[in-house]
Amino acid sequence: AGLKVDSLPHLLGFKFANYASSSSSSSSSGGSAAPSTLYLTSALLVLHDLVDPTQLVPHLTPSLDSLRDQYEDYQDSYIKRIKKMGTVSLNAASATASAEEKKDDATGTGGSSGAASAEAAAAAEGATSGDSSVAANNQIIR
């Protein structure tokens, strides 16, 4: 006259379903997930062969079909990311190169014409001031 072992999966399933329905109905207010003790109790009953895990699966959420769909979506997005890693965009490289050239032209540090004009300016500055230390300082800075 006690608790029948055959009713344990249904009792646990009822508890899991009760927590799942209460968490979905009050999801905006935080909901209440099944407590860890319910999972622990289920695990111990499975460990001692009092409950077959396949009897609990229909009571658990999300369903296996939903989990399978989520996993397939995850795999598809992961494969797309991996394929994208091997793709070389030639337009991106040329845009980066032209942006670097524009930056070098603006600062006057890129190319031989920028260096030649800097040397000419330093030489002119040294020649007009008559001070060789200014020209020497300009040489050191470069």
Residue pairs with C-beta under 8 A, 6 or more apart in sequence:
5 50
8 45
8 50
8 51
9 51
9 52
9 55
9 56
9 59
12 38
12 41
12 42
12 45
12 51
12 56
12 59
13 55
13 56
13 58
13 59
14 59
15 34
15 38
16 34
16 38
16 56
16 59
16 60
16 61
17 59
19 32
19 33
19 34
19 35
19 38
20 34
20 61
22 31
22 32
23 31
23 32
23 33
24 31
26 32
42 51
42 56
45 51
46 52
46 53
46 56
57 64
62 70
100 110
101 110
103 110
104 110
104 111
104 114
105 111
105 114
108 114
108 117
108 118
118 142
119 142
122 135
122 138
122 139
122 142
123 135
125 134
125 135
125 138
126 132
126 134
126 135
126 138
